[in-house]
Amino acid sequence: MYDAEKVAARIVDGLGRRRTAVCAPAWLRLVQSVRAVPPPLVPRVVRRQAAPPGCRGGSRSGRAARRRGDADRAARRHAR
């Protein structure tokens, strides 16, 4: 448990400095900055773990979908 007097002093100091966030204990500020790192990394890790061995990325169905999308865009361009 953190000392209530220290927390109160940090809150008063934070209000005086017009801070948007007040952390008690102070090391929690580091946790806030590090917290933003995992979300972008999670999909990459999951994709690597879910891919079959020897797969370099991009499934056949994904490539086929991209080709269909390219064909659709080309058809729309020619229809104009």
LINJO-V530200 format. One record per backbone hydrogen bond with DSSP energy under -0.5 kcal/mol. NH is the residue of the N-H (numbers start at 1). CO is the residue of the C=O. E is the energy in kcal/mol with one decimal. If there is no record, write none. Layout:
BEGIN
nh=<NH:NH>
co=<CO:CO>
e=<E:E>
END
This chain:
BEGIN
nh=<7:8:9:10:11:12:13:14:15:16:17:18:19:28:29:30:31:32:33:34:35:36:37:38:40:41:41:42:43:44:45:46:47:48:49:50:51:55:63:64:65:66:67:68:69:70:71:72:73:74:75:76:77:78:79:80:80>
co=<3:4:5:6:7:8:9:10:11:12:13:15:14:25:26:27:27:28:29:30:31:33:34:34:37:37:38:38:39:40:41:42:43:44:45:46:47:52:59:60:61:62:63:64:65:66:67:68:69:70:71:72:73:74:75:76:77>
e=<-2.0:-2.7:-2.3:-2.2:-2.4:-2.5:-2.5:-2.7:-2.6:-2.4:-1.9:-1.0:-2.6:-1.8:-1.8:-0.9:-1.1:-1.8:-1.6:-2.3:-1.8:-0.6:-1.7:-0.6:-0.5:-0.9:-0.7:-2.1:-0.8:-0.6:-2.2:-2.6:-2.5:-2.3:-2.3:-2.3:-1.6:-1.9:-2.3:-2.8:-2.3:-2.1:-2.4:-2.6:-2.4:-2.6:-2.6:-2.6:-2.4:-2.4:-2.4:-2.1:-2.2:-2.1:-1.5:-0.8:-0.6>
END
